[in-house]
Amino acid sequence: MERLRPKAKSPSGNREAVRKYREKKKAHTAYLEEEVRKLRVVNQQLVMRLQVQATLEAEAARLRNVLIDLRSKIDGELSSSRIESHATL
């Protein structure tokens, strides 16, 4: 019985397959490079947003401290006013 051998690809067919593979690989590489570029832009935007957020949180904390100081000064003034008004009666 005769064995059937698979047909060997012709050299030109192999070159064509290699060319297609290289084109596909080049296109995929370009796609990935574009994705990296986009992600870097998004990352930079997120870093900037975090910096703004940190600045806002620091300002909010500073304002809370100012409010606490003002409340204690007001409470102190009110207390001393009550004491003085009772002393003059």
N, C-alpha and C positions, 0 to 999 in steps of 0.2 A: 504494500500500500504506500502510496506517495503522501508524504507529509506536506501540508499546506504551510507555506511560510507567509508571514504578514509582509505586505508590500513595504519595501523600504521607501521612505519619503525621498523624493528627489532633492538634490542639493538646493535647487532654487526654491522648493517648497519650504525647506527648513529655514532658508534665509528670510523668506516672507514671514514665517511664524516668529522668528527672532525680531524682525523689524516691528511687527505688530506688538509684540511683548514690550519692546523698548518704548514704543509710542504710548502704550497704555501706562507703563511705569512712569514715564515723563509727565503724562497728564495727571496721574495720581499724586505725584510729587508736587506739581504746581498747585493742585487742589489743597493739599496739606499745608503748603507754605502760605496760601491765602487764608486758610483757617487759623493758622498761627498768628498771622498779621491781625486778623479780626479779633482774636482772643486777647492779644496784647493791648489793643485799643480799649476793649471792654475792661480789662484788668486795670489799665491806667485810669479810666473813668471811675471805677470802683474805689481805687486808692484815693483819688481826689475827693470822692463823696465821704470816705471815712475820715479824711483830714478835716473836712468841713464839719462833719458830725462831732468830731472830737473838740473842735473849736467851739461849737455851739454848746456842748455839754459843759465845757470849762466856763463859758460865760454864764450859763444857767446856775452853775454852782457858785460863782462869784456873786451873782445877783441874790441868790438865796442867803448867802452870808451877809450881804448888805441889808437885806430885809430883816434878818435876825437881829443885827446890830441896831437898826432903827427901832424895832419893836422894843428891845430892852431899854433903849434911851427914852422912848415914849413912856414905857411903864415906869421908869425911874422918875421922870418928870411928873407923871401923874401922882406917884406915891409922895413925892416931896411937896406937891401942891396940896394934897389932902392933909398932910401933916401940918403945913403952914396955916391952912384955913382953920384947922381944929385948934391950933395954938392961939390964934387971934380971937377966938370966940370966948 
